[in-house]
Every structure is written in structure tokens, then in C-alpha cells.
Amino acid sequence: MDVSQYLEIFIEEAKEHLQNLNEALLEMEKSDDNKDLVNEIFRVAHTLKGMAATMGFKRMTVLTHDMENVLSEIRNGKIEISAELLDVLFQCLDALEQYVDQIIETGTEGDKTNQPIIDRLNLILEGKSAEQVQEKVDGNDTSASQPDNQPILESGLTDESAKRKHKMLSFNEYEKNAILKAQEESYSVYGITIIIAESCVLKSARAFIIFRTLEGLGQIIKSHPSVQDIEDEKFDLDFSVFLISSESQEKFLKELNSIAEVEEVLIDEIHLEGTVQEFGQKQRENKQVDEETNQVQDDSNNDKEKRESKGQAPTKPKANRTVRVDIERLDNLMNLVSELIIVKNGLETVENNNQNMNEQIEYLERITTNLHDAVMKVRMVPVERVFNRFPRLVRDLARKLNKNLELHMSGEETELDRTVIDEIGDPLVHLIRNACDHGQEMPSERKSRGKNEVGNVYLDAYQDGNNVVIEVADDGNGIDVERVKAKALNNGTISRDQADAMSDQDIVELLFKPSFSTADQISDVSGRGVGLDVVKTKIEALGGDIEVKTKLGKGSTFIIRLPLTLAIIQALMVRLENEKYAIPLNTIQNIEDVKVSDIKYIQNQEVINLRGHVIPIVRLDGLLGIERENTEESMTVVIVNKGDKQAGFVVDGLIGQQEIVIKTLGKYLTNIRLIAGSTILGDGEVALILDVNSLV
């Protein structure tokens, strides 16, 4: 069967499962006795194994199967969770992510077997300690390692791992009693794993024939998955059966191998120590524990019976009512909405005194606004999609830097445009790495300063008007302004005269200069000076801005402001001579009429004193190359914000508020600092959108 048509679905679902696995492993590191987490990780590994086997990714199937074996032993209490075990599970996660990345790029999982990780899993399964595992992996004792040329069966299982499948399962008291009684009466107890060919279309029908054959050879006492799950086809390409029989292993192999589409049959004889009498004594000793456990179960069942007696159905989880949509289709829909808004703006400019016509235009405006909001909601995704990778990042950095670090996240449900979400990940990675490496002190240094040895990194997101604000903060050392100044002087970034005239905030802004770094040594974490300048460039390209607040000894906060959307915005249309410009409405604080006589000068910069705040004046005509004569006694000033900074744009007149569609200037007009884009007005004119970040 051609499964290539399902490749995109596989990739999307695999990414979701790997993220769930990542979160569960991080949570397990904090509370290693949480059985629910172990069950969740087991379910994810099992699901990934089934998906990989269905798609024919055998190496991925082998790795997830061996993970499943180890997790099964953890569930049964035979293996204890340790830091070394978690490290191996994280290595499995990384390997699975590499497989998925390879599948995205090439459509195949590649040739990498990740044999060292599989060896570690198998050695852990055999009960080896962390030291013994490391010794064997290092080559001091290779006898227990799985050979590199271990054959991979069509099911994706290796021969040994498939055999281990039926050996791993545990028995309840009834099953143990039946096995011991069969042994006393000289019957054989077999564990059989049957692997069905990948080409099999109706697995449940094939399994039914297999069960009919087994029932003719002996008495089945257990199957995995359950008989019901097998009938419902809720299994991969293999399942295990335990049964009591007087027949030989050869008889079973002959009968089962004769069934069509059976790829492999693996059989072992099962032996339990002790007798029925000894087993019964053990049951009596554990009776009190069982009764306490049963009491908890009875309470749960009583609650269920009460609900049912009142006619209340048990709570069922809601079905996932979502549809995956290609982003290009959403972009096309957004373009159509944009064109509709342009047409609506054009109709508003048509002079028509017909009351019915005006009412229809108003109705069209409401419809286009609602349609725009609906499309935007479709494009919006929570920032959790980006945030969920950072707990693992901080965990790995803490181990690499020998620091005790803890990440606190909030506002993950805050939504951003999909286009912004796809671009914001790398800048946040840079900021978090800086917070962990540069910001946080070593535990001993924190202790000497009276701080908790555990350093905190904070990642918060929240909506502020038409912007989304993301803050990356730490409670570390903060930015040493004098050290930054000395480094800048030493590198020739600034002169001595410039340094003397700069404020502390101006010096902090030097960190965003290309190739500027305060690290004394280059490491694989930081020190190459390619971080903050990339962050600033990326964020400003998205129409946002970044600022820094810091206090020496207390920590630093990097504040990123991003627009909710990059496609359609509310803007104030202004006039400069005969040209029209748009200023994004979310950047405007207020509009003032200022007398020319009220303008003052500070260091050759025009400023005004507005209700106790000194605000610099920006004459747009000079910056934009517009020739005009300044003869008016008063002027219109639009006060705009960029973070904590303010500026006043001098304009000739106000046209009014308008919903505009942002269009790029095209590939031939790039890197124009003062212009953020263009828009088409209702009368067909093109107006330029001012880049407030660059102007301020």
C-alpha cells in the first residue's frame, strides 16, 4: 500500500507526540514517583511505534519498541527511575526528533540506527547499574550489547526485542495460579509472539484465524493486547499470547507458519517458581493490602453507580474537532479579504447621496470587519507552540553549565499570528541562552550573595492592546554597565567622548550591535557576538521592537513587543504636502497642536515639554525628502510610542483613521529603513506606511 499520501499527517502527529513526550519527561524529572507520567510516556512511545510501523519506518519502530520495554518495567516497579535513566530517555527523544527531521527533509528516516542508545536501553532492561551500562557501552564488556547487524524484521522489531515482548508481560494472581497448576500436571506453558506481514490489510480477520488455530492446540490464558483490542484492530503488526498445552513447540510453529500473512512466530516456554500451595500462602499474606486497594476501587465504583442511578452518563472527553489547513490556503484567504477591504474603502470614496447605497456600504463594512476577524482567528495560534521547547533547553543548559536553573512560564495561551510564531522561536532561544549563561551566576556565587542557589528564568506573554508582549527575565547578576562600556571602548565600538556622553540605557543598547559580546571566552553556548543583533533585526523585521531593563545584582528583563497581525491594521492617515502616509494606530499615544514658539532645543534636538514630559520632535518632511516652507505659527504633532520612548511626528494634516492592508514594497525596494510597507487607498492611490521603530 502506498502510504506517502499520509506522510504529512504522520509528521504533524509525530511532532505533537514528541512534544508531549518532552513535557512528560521534564515533569518526571521533578516527580519521579508519578505513575500517571510513566503511563503517559508509555502511551506516547506505543503510539509512535504504531505510527512508524504503519509508515514502514523500521529503525524508528525498533527504538520506540525498546523504549516501550523499559517503560513497561518501570510501570511494573522492576526498574527505578534515575537521572541516568532519564538521560537515556532524553537521548531517545532526540533520536526520534532527528528521525522526524530526516523524514521532513527526505521522506525517509535515513540510515542511522542509534545502536548505542538501543544498547543502553537493553542493558537497563537487564538490570545493569548506570556504571555497568557505561562500561559496556564504552567497550569494556561488549558481550551483552546488541550486535550492529541484528536483523530488523518486517514488523520493525529485532528478533531479540520481539522475543522479549512476551517475556516482559506480568501475570495476575489467577493467571499465576493457572500456570503453576499446569506445571504440576506436566503441561507446557508457552509465550508466543506472532508478527503479521506489513502487507496485511485486515489484521483483525487474520488475528481471528490465528486465535482459532491456537484454541485448537491449547487453552489461552492471556493475550496482549486484550482480545477485545485485537478484534477492534487496536494493535500494531504483532501481538502476544500465553497458553497451556500438551503439544510441542514444533507443532505450534508448523501450524502458525502455515497461516497466510504471518511473517514470524517467536515462541518460548514459560516457567514460574513455586507451587500452588506456596502461591496461595503468598496471596493470604497480601490479602490486607489487596483489601485496602479494593476499598479505594469500590469507592470509585460506588460513585460511578450513583451517577448512573441518577441518569448521569460517565464524563466523556470531547472529540477533537479540528482540521489541519495548509498555511498557503490561509494566506490566499487573507489576500481575498484584503482585496475586499480595498474595494470597501473605494466605495466609501464614491459620492452618492442615496440613503440605501450608504446603508449597503455600512453593511458591507460590518461584513468585511467580521470576515477579517474570523480569518485572523483562524491564523492565530497560541505562543505555547514556541514556549514548549524551552523547558528542555533550560534543563540541558543547566547540566552543561553546572548551574541550578528553573524556568517559569506564563501566558502560554496568548495568541499570535502564525507568520509571527514561525519567526519568533530563534530570537527567544538566544535570549534564554543569554539569561542562563550571562545572566545567572554559579550556585556558589548566588549563595555568597544571599540568594537561593536555584536561579530563576521567567518567560511571560500577554496581550497589550494590538500588541503581544513577551518578556524574558532572570534574577541573576544583571548587566554590568561599566563592563559593557569598557568592552565597547576596547573594541573601538565607541570613542571616549561618546562614552562620557552616553546614559546607562544607551550603553546597554550597545549589546544589540553586530559582533558585540561581553563573554571573555567563546563556548558552544555563547561568546561569538551573533545573538542580540540577530534578535533585534528579526524582531524589527516582524514590525516589533525590543528593550532592556536591568539592575546590577538583581537581574535583567528583555521586553519584546510584536504586532498581533502582519496583514491588516488600523492606521491614522496623515498628509505631508500632497503625499499621504499611514501611521499604525497602536503606536499612537495622542495628537497635539503645538505652537512653534513652544519648541525648545536640547543638544541641537528640537523638543517640546508636554505636561512635564520632554518629547523630541521628528520633522518627517526633512527625513522623507519633502520640500516645504515652515511658515505656520502652530503645527500638528502625532505623539508615538516605542516601548518607553516617545517622539512627536510633525505632519501637515490629519485625514482620519482607516483600516489598511499592508503590502510589501517588492523585491527591488528592500532595506528602506523609514518605510514599513505600503497600502492601496480607496481611490487607488498608494500610501506609504511609516516605520515607527526606525523613526524613533
N, C-alpha and C positions, 0 to 999 in steps of 0.2 A: 504494500500500500504506500502511495506517495504521501508523506507527512510534511512535505515542505510548505504546504498551504497553512499548516498550523504553527509554523516557526515563530511568527510574530507573537501569537498568543502564548507560546511556550516561554519566550524571552520576557514578556511582561509579567507573567505569573511567577517565573523563576526569580525575577528581581524582587517581587513582593515577598516571596517566601524567604529569600536570603536576608532581606531587611528584618523580617520577623525573627529569623534565626539570630541575627546580630543583636537585636534588642534583648532577646531571651538570654543569650549567653552573658551579656553585660549585667543583666539583672541577677543571673545565677551567681556571678562573681561576688555580688553583695550579700546574697542569702542562699548559700549552697544547700540548705536543707528543704528548699521549696519543691515539693513533688510535682506541683502543677507546672512549674517551669520545665522540669525534666520531661513531663508528658508532652508539653508544647513543643520542645525541641525534637522529641522523638517523632511527633506527628509531622513536623516540617521535613525532617530527614526522610521519612517514609513517603511523603507526598512527592518530594523532589526525586526520589528514586523511581517512583512510578512514572513520573513525567519524563525523566531521562530515558528510561527503558522503552517507553512508548515511542519516543522520537529516535531511538536507536543510538543514543549516546552512551556507549558501554563503559567508558572509563569513569564518567560521572556516576553511572549506576553502581560501579564497584565501590567507589569512595563513599557514597551515601549508604550503601548496604553495610559496609564495615562500621560506619558511624552508628548506624541503627543497632548493630550488635552490641557495641559498647554502651549505648544509651539504654538498651534493654537490660543489661546487667546493672546499670545504675538504678533503674526503676525497681529491680528486684532486690536492691540492697547489697549486692555482691561486690560492687565497686564503689569506693568512696570518692566524692568529688574533691579534687585538689587543684592547686594553682597550676601544676604541671599538666594535669588532665585538661583543664580549661585552655591552656596554651595550645595543646594539640587540637582541640575542637575549634579554636580560632584559626589555626592553620588550615583545617578542613574548610572553614568558611572562606578563607582567602583563596584556596584552591578552586572551590566551586565558583566563586566570583570570576576567577581567571577563565574557567571553562565557559561561563556565560559571555564574558567579553570576547573570547575567541569565536564563539558561535555568532555573536552580533557582527563581527568583522568578516568572517569567512563562511559562516553557515555550518562549520564543523567544529568539533571540540578539540581538534589538534591531536598531537602525538604524546603529550606529556601525561605520564601515568601517575605522578605524585606517589611513587612507590615508598619513599621514606616516611610519608605521613601514614600510609596504609600499614607499614611495618610497625610504626608506633602504636596504632590502634590495635593491631593483633597482639602485640606484646602486652599492652594494657589488659587486653581481654584474657590473656593467660595468667594474669595476676602479678606481673612483674612490677617492681617498685620503679619510681622515677629514675633512680640511679642505674638500675639494671637496664631499663629501656634505653637510656642514653648510651650506656656501654655497648649494647648490642647494635644500636644504630651507628655508633662510631666505628664499628667493625671489630670490637674486641671479642664478640661472640656472635657470629652470623648464622649459627645453626638454626636459630628459631625464626630468623627473618624469612618472610615470604619471598621466594625466588622471583627475579625480574621477569622470567619467561613463563610465569604462571599463566596458563591458558584462560582466556576470557570466553565464557560460554555465550551462546546466542542470547541468553537472558540478561547478560551483563554481569553475572556473578562469576567469580572464580570458583574452581572446583572445591577448594577448601572452605571458602566462605559460604558456599551453598550447603555443604555438609553441616557446617556449624549451625545453620539456621534451625534445624530440628533439634540439635543438641542444646541450644540456648533456652528453649521454652521450659517453663516450670510447670509443675503439676499441682492441682489442689488435692485436698485430703481424699476425696472419693477416688480420684484417678490413681493416686499413690496406692491406695488400698487395693484397687483392682489389679495393678501391676504386680504388687507383692504376692497377691493370691495366685496370679497366673504363674509367677516364678516358682512358687511352692508346688504347683501342679505340673511343672516341667513344660509349660508353654513358652513360646518366644514372644518378646515384645519388641516391635520394630518401630523405628522412627524413619519415615520416608519423605523425601522432598522431591516433588515432581515439577519439572521445568517444561513449560509449554513453548512451542515454537512461536517466534515473533509473527509469523505469517498467519497465525490462528485468528480467525475473525470472530467466532462465537466461543469465547473462553469458557463461559458458564456451561454451555452444552457439552464441551469436551470434558470439563471437570465432572459433570454428571456421569458420563460414561466411566471415568476413572473411579469414581466412588462406587458405582455398581460393580465394577471388577474387584475392588478391594473388599467390598462386603461379601463377595463370594469366596474370598480367601481367608477372612478372619473377622474379628469383632473390633470395630473402630471405637476408640475411647476418647480421642481428642483430635481436633484439626486446627490449623492456624493459617489464614484467618478462620473465623467461625463458618460453619456450614451455610448459615444464612447469608453471610457476606460473599461466600463463594458463589452461591446461587444468584445473588444480585450482581455478580461480576465485579465486586469491590476487592479486587486483588490484582497484583502485577502479573508477571509471567510465571510465577512459581507459588506453590503452597505446600504445607507440610501436614502429614497425617501420622498419628500414632495408633497402632492396633495390636491386638493379641491374636496369635495364630500358631498353628502347629506346622505350617508349611515352611519350606526353606527360603532363604534369600533369593536363590537362583530362580525359584518358581515365581516370586514377585517380579523380578527383573524381566523374565520372559514374558509374563502376561502384560505388564505395563508398557514395555517397549514395543509390543505388538499393536498398541493403540496409535492411530494416526495423530500427527501433530504433537506427539510427546517427544521433546528434544532430548531430555536427560532424566534419568532416575537415579537418585542417590539414596542409599539405604544403610542404616546402622542398627545393630541390636542394642536395646536399652536394658540396663541393669540397675536396680536400686538395692542399697544395702539394708539389712534388717529383715524382720518377719512381720506378719500381720499383727501378732500379739504385741511386739515391741512398738509398732506403729500406733496401735490402739492406746498403749500406755502414754505415748507422747501426746496423743490427742487429748487424753484426760488431763494431762499436766497443763495444756494450753487452753483448757476449757474456759477458765475465768477470763483470760484475755479476749477470747472469742466472744464471750457473752457481753463484755463491755463494748466491743466493736459493734456487735449486733444491735445493742441498745441504741447506739447512735444512728444506725441504719433504720431501726424501727421508728425512731422519732421522725426521720426524714420521710419514711413511707406513710406514717400517720398524717403528716402534713399534706402529702400528696392525696391521701384518701379523703381528707377533709375538703380539699379543693374540688375533687371530683364529685363528692356528695352534694356540694353547693352548685354544681353545674359549671364550675370554672375549669376550663381546659388548661393543661400544663402550659407554661410560658414557652412559646416557640420563637426562636430567633427570626428576625425579619430576613426575607430573601434579599440578596444583593441586587438592587435594581439599578445597575449602572451599565453603560455602554461605552466601549472604547472607541474614540473617534480620532482619526488622523489629524494632526495639528494643521496640515495644509488645508483640510476642509474647513476648519475653523477660520483660518486666515482668509480663505475665499469668502466665507460668510461675512466676516468683518469688513472686507473690501466692499461687498454689496451694500452693507449697512452704511458704510462711509459715503458711497455714491448717493444713496437715498437721502442722507443728511445734506449733501451738497445741493441736490435737487430741491429739497425743502427750503434751504436758505435762498435759493434762486427764486422760488415762488414768493417768498416774503418781500422781495425787492420789486415785484411787479405791482404797479399802481392800479388798483382796482377797488372801486367803492362798493362793489356788490357784496352785501352782507353775507349771502350764502357762500360766496367764494372765500371770504375771510374766515367763516366758521369752519369750512373744509380744511383750510390751511392750518388752523389751530388744532383740528382733529388729527391731521397728518403729523403735526409736531408731537402730539402726545403719543401717537403710534410709534414714530421713529425713536422717541426717547425710551419708551418701554422696550422696543426691539433691541435698542443699543444696550440697555441694562441687562436684558436676557442673554444676549450674546456675550457680554462681559462676564456674567456669572458662569457661563459655560467655560470660558477661558481661564477663570480664576482657579487656582489650586492652593492649598494650604502650604505655608513655608515648612511645615513638618517634613515635606518631601525632601527638603535640603537639610533640615536640622538633624534628621535621624541618623546621618552618617557621622555626626560629631562625637557622640559618647565613645565610640570605638577609637576615634582619632585621639581624644584626650587620654583614654586608657593606655594606648600604645605609647604616646609621648611621655606619660608619667613613668612607664617602665624604662623607656630609653634614656630619659634624663635623670632617673633616680630621684624623682620628686613625688610627693603625695599630692595628687590633684583630684579635684572633684568638679564635675560640670553640672551647673544648674540651668535648666531651660524653662522658659515660659512663653506663652503666646504662640505655641506651635500651630494653633488653629487659624491664625491670621492669614488672610488670603492675598495672593499677588498674581499678576498676570503671568501666564505660562512662559511668555518670552523672557520676562524678568527672572523668573525662577530658574530657568535653564542657564542663565548667565551669572547669577549671584553666588553660586557654590564656591568657585575658586577664590574670590575675594575673602569670603568668610573663613575658608581654610587658612589663608595667610594670616588673618587677624587672630585666629585661635592659636595657631602655632606660635605667633609672636607673644601672645599672652602667657602661654605655657613656658616658653624658653626665655624671652627677655623679661617678661613681667614678673613671673613668680620666682621667689628666692628658693634656695635649697632649704630642706626641713630644719637643719641645724641653725641656719641664719634666721629663719622665721621664729624659731624657739627663743633665740637670744634677744629678739626684738619684742618678745612677749606676745607673739601671735600663735595661733593654732598651727601645728605642723602641717595640717592639710590645707593646701592652697585652693582657693575657690575661683572658678571661671564662670562667668554669667553670660548667658545668651538669651536675650529677650526680644520679642517682636510685638508691636502693637500698631494700631491704625491711628493716624493723627490727621484728620481732615481728608484731603485727597492724597495723602502720602502714607506709606508704611515705613515705620521707623524700626530699624534693627540695631540693637546695642550689644557690643561685645565688651565686657568689663572683667577686671580681675582685682583682687585685693592684695596685689604684690607690692613691688617696690615703687611703682610709678615711674615716670620718665624723668631722668636726671637732666634738667635743662642745661646746666653748666657743662656736663659731659658732651651733650649734643653740640653745644656751641664750640667746645674745644675741638671736637672731631671735624666740624664744618670748617673751622679755621685751618686745621691741619691739612684737610683735603683741598683747600682752596675754593670751597663752595661759596664762602662769603669772605669779605675783607674785614679788617679790624674796625673800620669806621662803620660798616654795615652792622657788625655785631653789637657795637655800643648803642646803636640807634634802635635795635630790634627789641620788641617785647618778648616775654616768655612764650606767649602764644605763637608769635612769628617764628621763634626758634623751633618750637615743636612742629610747625608746618614744614620745616626742612626735612623731616623724616619722609615726606612724600616726594622728595627729589629723586630722580633716577640714580641708581647705583649707590645710594647713600645707606650706610649701615653703621650701627654703633657696636656691633659684635667685634670682639678682639680676635676671635678665632672663627674660621669657616668650618661649619659642620654640615651634616646632611639634614639638619633641622633649620638652620638659619645662618646668616652672616654673609650672604652673597649680594645683598642690596637689591634684590629683584622682587621685593614683597610689596611695600606700601605704595610705591609709584604705580605698580600694576593695579593695585586695589583702587587707587584714586582714578586712574584712567578708565578702568572698567565701569566704575560706578557713575562717573560723569557721562560716559557713553550711553548709559541707561537713563540719562536725564536726572540723575540723583546727585547727592553731594555727601561728603564725609567730614566730620570734625572730631577733634580730640579734646577730652577733658582729663587732666591728670593732677595728682597731688603726690609729691615725693613721700615715700614711705607708706602711702595709703592705697595706691593703685591707679589704674587708668581706665577710661571708658572711650571707646570708639563708637561714634553715633553715625549711622548710615540712614539717609532719607531717600526713599525711592518713590516714584510715581506709581499709583495703582495700575495705570494702563499706559501703553505707549501709542495707542491708536487714535483715540478721540478724547479731547479735553475741553473744558470750559476755559475761555480766554477773554481778556479785555482787549478790544481792538482800539488802537491809538493811531494818531496821524502825526507824521513829521513832514512838513511842507506838503507835497502832493502824494506822498507814499504812505501806505498803510502797513502797520506792524501789529503782531499779536504778542501779548504778554500772558503766560499761563496764570490763571486766576488763583491757583493755590499758592503762588509765591507772593501775591499782593497783600500787603497789610492794610493800607489805606491810601487815599488820594487827597492831596493838599494843594491849595492855592497859596503860593509863596511870593512875597514881594521881592523884587531884585535887590532892594536896599537891605533885606534881612540876611543876605548871603555874606558869610564871613570866610576867612582863609586860615587854614592851619597847614603849615609846611607846603605852601603853594597849592593846596587842595581846597576846592570850594566845599563849604559845609553849611548846614543850617541847624539851628537849635530848635528842635521840635519837642515842646513840652518836657524840657530837661534832658533830652537825648540829642547828642551830636551825631548828625547823619551826613555822610559825604554825598555830594551831588555828582551825578553822571550825566554829562551832556551827550545824548545819543547822536545828535546831528554831527558832532565832530568825529565820534568813533566810527560812524557809518558812512562818512564822506558826503554828507548832505550840506549843500551850501545854503545859508540863510543869514538874515540880519537879525541880531538880538536887540530889538528896539522896544519891546514891551516893558511896562513897569512891573507887571506880575507874570508869573508863569505857572503852568500846571505841572505838579511833581507827583509821580507814582512811587510810593514807598514800597519797596520789595524786601523780602527776607531771604537770606541764605544761611540756614542754621541760626546762630546767634548774631550774625552780621546783618546790617541793614544798609540800604543805599536808596537814593532818590533819583529816578529817571525823569529827566526833563522832556516833556512832549508838547506838541503844538495844540493838540486837541484830543478829546475822547469821542470815540464812535459808539461804543457800547459793548455789553457782554454778548458773547456768541459762542455756540458750540462749534468747534472746528475739527477738521480731520487732519492729522499730521501726515505730511508727505515728505519723503526724503528729497534732497536736492539732486540726487543722481550720482552715478559713479564718477562723473567728471568734476564735480564740485565737492571735494572732501576736505576735511580738516579746516573748515571755516569756523573759527573759534566763537565768534559772537552770534552765530545763527544756529538754532537747534533744528530747523527744518522749514517747511513752507506749508501753506494751505490754500485751497481754492475757495474764493468767496462766492456768494450767491450770484453776483453779476459777472462771474467768470474771471475776475481779477485774481492775481496771485499775490498773497501777502506772506512776508517772512515772519517766522516765529523767533523771538529773541531768546538767546541762551542766557538766562539769568545768572547761572553759576559763573560763566566766564566774565560777564559784565561786572558783577560784584567783586 
